[in-house]
Amino acid sequence: MKELLRTNDAVLISYIEALMADARIDLLVLDRHASILDGSIGAIPRRLMVGDDELVAARSILRAAQIDHDAG
């Protein structure tokens, strides 16, 4: 698996999940429940992961949606 994006923005995560679901790209969100550890302050960014073979397509979808995958 490769990291597609790292962010604390829950709305952005939800949007990207919908984009990837529409494209039938499996997306795994790591550290989703880390807020239990950080007291819900969002100190630990969530990592959005895709399969190695889907990374190029997933980044293309982010570009088309004008989401900078490097900014997080």
SEFIGU-45520 format. One record per residue (C-alpha): residue number from 1; x, y, z; residue in three letters. Coordinates in steps of 0.02 Angstrom, whole numbers, plus 50000, padded with zeros to 5 digits. Layout:
<pts>
@lomi NUM&xx X&yy Y&zz Z&domi ala .
...
</pts>
This chain:
<pts>
@lomi 1&xx 50000&yy 50000&zz 50000&domi met .
@lomi 2&xx 50053&yy 50177&zz 49964&domi lys .
@lomi 3&xx 50006&yy 50338&zz 50053&domi glu .
@lomi 4&xx 49893&yy 50446&zz 49947&domi leu .
@lomi 5&xx 49867&yy 50589&zz 50069&domi leu .
@lomi 6&xx 49890&yy 50635&zz 50251&domi arg .
@lomi 7&xx 49766&yy 50756&zz 50331&domi thr .
@lomi 8&xx 49668&yy 50801&zz 50486&domi asn .
@lomi 9&xx 49522&yy 50869&zz 50384&domi asp .
@lomi 10&xx 49375&yy 50750&zz 50414&domi ala .
@lomi 11&xx 49271&yy 50830&zz 50276&domi val .
@lomi 12&xx 49412&yy 50809&zz 50150&domi leu .
@lomi 13&xx 49434&yy 50627&zz 50202&domi ile .
@lomi 14&xx 49249&yy 50594&zz 50177&domi ser .
@lomi 15&xx 49253&yy 50678&zz 50006&domi tyr .
@lomi 16&xx 49405&yy 50577&zz 49951&domi ile .
@lomi 17&xx 49323&yy 50417&zz 50014&domi glu .
@lomi 18&xx 49172&yy 50455&zz 49903&domi ala .
@lomi 19&xx 49282&yy 50495&zz 49752&domi leu .
@lomi 20&xx 49379&yy 50332&zz 49771&domi met .
@lomi 21&xx 49221&yy 50231&zz 49798&domi ala .
@lomi 22&xx 49147&yy 50303&zz 49638&domi asp .
@lomi 23&xx 49306&yy 50251&zz 49546&domi ala .
@lomi 24&xx 49303&yy 50080&zz 49630&domi arg .
@lomi 25&xx 49473&yy 50111&zz 49708&domi ile .
@lomi 26&xx 49496&yy 50031&zz 49878&domi asp .
@lomi 27&xx 49546&yy 50161&zz 50007&domi leu .
@lomi 28&xx 49606&yy 50125&zz 50183&domi leu .
@lomi 29&xx 49607&yy 50264&zz 50312&domi val .
@lomi 30&xx 49739&yy 50232&zz 50444&domi leu .
@lomi 31&xx 49740&yy 50318&zz 50614&domi asp .
@lomi 32&xx 49554&yy 50356&zz 50600&domi arg .
@lomi 33&xx 49528&yy 50312&zz 50783&domi his .
@lomi 34&xx 49687&yy 50394&zz 50846&domi ala .
@lomi 35&xx 49582&yy 50537&zz 50914&domi ser .
@lomi 36&xx 49551&yy 50425&zz 51064&domi ile .
@lomi 37&xx 49736&yy 50439&zz 51102&domi leu .
@lomi 38&xx 49758&yy 50624&zz 51062&domi asp .
@lomi 39&xx 49603&yy 50684&zz 51153&domi gly .
@lomi 40&xx 49506&yy 50725&zz 50993&domi ser .
@lomi 41&xx 49617&yy 50875&zz 50955&domi ile .
@lomi 42&xx 49667&yy 50807&zz 50785&domi gly .
@lomi 43&xx 49852&yy 50804&zz 50821&domi ala .
@lomi 44&xx 49878&yy 50642&zz 50727&domi ile .
@lomi 45&xx 49847&yy 50657&zz 50540&domi pro .
@lomi 46&xx 49745&yy 50520&zz 50457&domi arg .
@lomi 47&xx 49835&yy 50427&zz 50318&domi arg .
@lomi 48&xx 49738&yy 50381&zz 50162&domi leu .
@lomi 49&xx 49813&yy 50227&zz 50082&domi met .
@lomi 50&xx 49783&yy 50144&zz 49914&domi val .
@lomi 51&xx 49854&yy 49990&zz 49831&domi gly .
@lomi 52&xx 50020&yy 50008&zz 49742&domi asp .
@lomi 53&xx 49937&yy 49974&zz 49574&domi asp .
@lomi 54&xx 49801&yy 50105&zz 49605&domi glu .
@lomi 55&xx 49911&yy 50251&zz 49660&domi leu .
@lomi 56&xx 49927&yy 50333&zz 49489&domi val .
@lomi 57&xx 49739&yy 50325&zz 49457&domi ala .
@lomi 58&xx 49700&yy 50389&zz 49632&domi ala .
@lomi 59&xx 49817&yy 50537&zz 49613&domi arg .
@lomi 60&xx 49739&yy 50576&zz 49445&domi ser .
@lomi 61&xx 49568&yy 50581&zz 49528&domi ile .
@lomi 62&xx 49634&yy 50700&zz 49661&domi leu .
@lomi 63&xx 49707&yy 50815&zz 49527&domi arg .
@lomi 64&xx 49542&yy 50815&zz 49432&domi ala .
@lomi 65&xx 49454&yy 50864&zz 49594&domi ala .
@lomi 66&xx 49585&yy 51000&zz 49622&domi gln .
@lomi 67&xx 49649&yy 50919&zz 49782&domi ile .
@lomi 68&xx 49835&yy 50940&zz 49808&domi asp .
@lomi 69&xx 49893&yy 50769&zz 49867&domi his .
@lomi 70&xx 50057&yy 50844&zz 49927&domi asp .
@lomi 71&xx 49978&yy 50975&zz 50039&domi ala .
@lomi 72&xx 49869&yy 50865&zz 50149&domi gly .
</pts>
